[in-house]
Amino acid sequence: MADRATDRSDPNRRLRLPETNAEVFAEIVPQWVAVAPGAVLMVVTDPPDPPADLTRHVAGRDRVSPTSTVIDSLRFRVQLADRLKV
């Protein structure tokens, strides 16, 4: 499944990524929590909220921070700056 999820020639690849990502998160998040139980987990994904919700569930706690619209805002700022030549 992972090969199909990352195959850029497959127009449906993004539809396959949530399942693949969920498997990865379910495997690694408990390891992070075991090693650093007091850490805040930052989830940097696009889209941001479903993986962050999954991380909260798997980690069993609320100390999870998604990037939310930060990535989109940064992309917009870069494009705007390029257009305005600043």
C-alpha positions, 0 to 999 in steps of 0.5 A: 500500500505504501508504494501506491500511496506515494506513487505520484502518477496515481491520481488517487494517491492522496486518498490512500495516504490517510490509511498509510499514515494512520498505520505509521502513527499507530506504530511510532507515537507510542514509542515517542510517548514512552521515551518522552512522556512529558513532551508536546508532540507537534504534528506537521502534516497536510491536512493537519487536523485528522493526523493530530486527532489520531496522534491525540488518540494514540498518545492518550493525551492532549499535548499535541499541537497541529500545524493547522493553517501555519503551512498554508499561511507560510505558502501564501506569504511566500507567494505574496512576497514574490509577487510584491518583490519584497 
